[in-house]
């Protein structure tokens, strides 16, 4: 009996089960969604989530001294199972050398910048507390030389070049490198891990 139309076949979800997700690093441009993805992977894997920003920032947006930051990071990644998010090159040797997977959120500038605007507006309006009691303010967001919005504008292209080079060099060959170019691909990764 003829059917009125063919059912659309569901697009296959990529499988990540062949790669161990014991120690995962999520990197990408500021405001790409690293922390959100990392926390969801950690929840699915039943392991701890490490935010490098939380280790790096002291009260009043003061940067933690490098040696202290490295020591805290080294302790945090000494365990066998974790998911970490952050771009700090000063701790990359400690983190990536232990990683079993590195996930790069390589999203377009318009997507990242719109997320930055929305996230900053929400944090300012809700007076959301971040690391070490720090908060974003309207003055910080719009008029400070260290504004997160300006940071996204000035670093997006550089980050993309940096990670492209790192992925090509594959200096940390024990880790599987995964590039995600769209939010849908991040959802597919989570779906695959959920089914695993």
C-alpha positions, -999 to +999 in steps of 0.1 A: +000+000+000+015+033-010+023+059+017+016+095+014+052+105+020+084+091+031+094+095+067+124+116+071+153+096+084+168+109+116+203+122+110+229+099+126+244+112+158+282+110+158+295+084+183+321+095+208+321+063+228+352+050+210+371+078+228+374+078+265+358+108+281+376+104+315+394+137+315+378+163+292+389+198+284+364+223+268+380+253+251+369+281+228+363+318+226+351+336+257+313+333+259+311+304+235+294+282+262+324+263+276+312+262+312+277+251+302+289+223+280+316+212+305+291+211+334+266+190+313+294+165+303+305+163+339+269+156+350+265+129+324+299+113+333+293+116+370+326+134+377+337+168+389+336+199+369+366+223+371+363+260+361+397+275+355+382+309+359+372+300+395+408+290+402+423+321+385+402+350+399+406+364+434+382+390+449+380+424+431+390+407+398+426+403+409+444+376+391+459+348+412+497+347+411+508+323+383+526+298+405+497+295+429+473+292+399+494+264+384+496+246+417+458+247+422+453+235+386+478+207+390+460+195+421+426+197+404+436+176+374+454+150+395+422+129+397+413+102+372+380+117+361+371+153+355+358+178+330+375+212+328+367+244+310+391+273+303+416+287+279+446+296+301+478+289+282+498+292+314+483+259+326+478+242+293+508+219+297+494+206+330+458+202+318+462+190+282+489+164+291+464+147+313+433+150+290+418+121+272+396+145+250+398+182+241+365+197+228+369+230+209+338+252+206+347+268+173+315+289+169+311+320+146+318+355+159+281+366+156+269+336+177+296+342+204+291+379+205+253+376+208+258+351+237+283+376+253+257+404+251+229+383+265+250+367+293+265+401+304+230+418+304+216+389+325+245+390+350+244+427+354+206+428+358+206+399+383+238+409+401+250+374+396+279+364+418+308+349+400+342+336+412+354+348+446+324+371+450+331+391+418+302+405+399+299+421+364+287+457+364+275+480+336+306+501+340+328+470+337+308+456+307+307+488+287+334+512+298+363+492+311+394+483+291+390+448+304+353+445+294+342+410+285+325+424+254+357+440+242+376+408+251+354+387+229+358+412+200+396+414+204+403+377+210+378+357+189+399+355+157+432+350+176+417+321+196+405+305+164+439+306+149+455+294+181+433+263+184+435+255+148+473+254+151+472+233+183+448+208+168+469+205+136+501+200+156+485+174+179+513+178+204+491+160+230+486+128+210+470+109+239+439+131+237+411+130+211+405+164+195+369+172+187+359+204+169+323+216+172+312+243+149+275+246+158+255+244+190+236+214+174+269+195+173+274+201+210+238+187+216+248+156+195+279+151+216+258+152+248+232+129+232+259+104+223+274+105+258+239+101+273+233+070+252+267+055+260 
